[in-house]
Amino acid sequence: MRLRLGITLWVLSWVPYGIILGVDGVAYTLCWAFEIALGLVGLAICGTELAPTIKTAGWRRAPGVAWHVLLHGHAP
């Protein structure tokens, strides 16, 4: 569940909130900072969730394990 949350936050960080809201100046900069923070938090959640699993499975199997956890919600 945490992996899905992290990926969702990371994907939401790519939404151009400043452009959608039609702001400029300082408000646009704050929206941009919010997007960056959202992406970093999402990556941190994904990393803490997958790090122990990747350490046990190894780097070669990491993409497959990450995909399995994303689809099924638990490590194989």
Secondary structure, 3 states (H helix, E strand, C coil): CHHHHHHHHHHHCCCCHHHHHCCCCHHHHHHHHHHHHHHHHHHHHHHHHHHHHHHHHCCCCHHHHHHHHHHHCCCC
